[in-house]
Amino acid sequence: ALFDIGVNRGPKTSVKYAQRVINMLGYTVVEDGVMGKKTLTALNCVYRAVFIPRFEILVSTAYEAIVNNHPAFEKFSNGWEARSKRLLLLV
């Protein structure tokens, strides 16, 4: 999931989304976009079935925000939505 979104949005953004989810789940990591030891350890402690749906919501919401802030990107919204929904297949 992180790799897929990292390809589209950049690895730092993908890791920031993961860190945000990790923090939502009660861990404490800095949301700096760096896959350091604390982030990796926390990520490895989280169940995929818990992590992926929350990660997908962040990704989907971010794509919506891009379209809302830049209407010219509306043409990409269906593809972006499909990309984020495919993450749920990883559960």
Secondary structure, 3 states (H helix, E strand, C coil): CHHHHHHHHCHHHHHHHHHHHHHHCCCCCCCCCCCCHHHHHHHHHCCHHHHHHHHHHHHHHHHHHHHHHCHHHHHHHHHHHHHHHHHHHHC
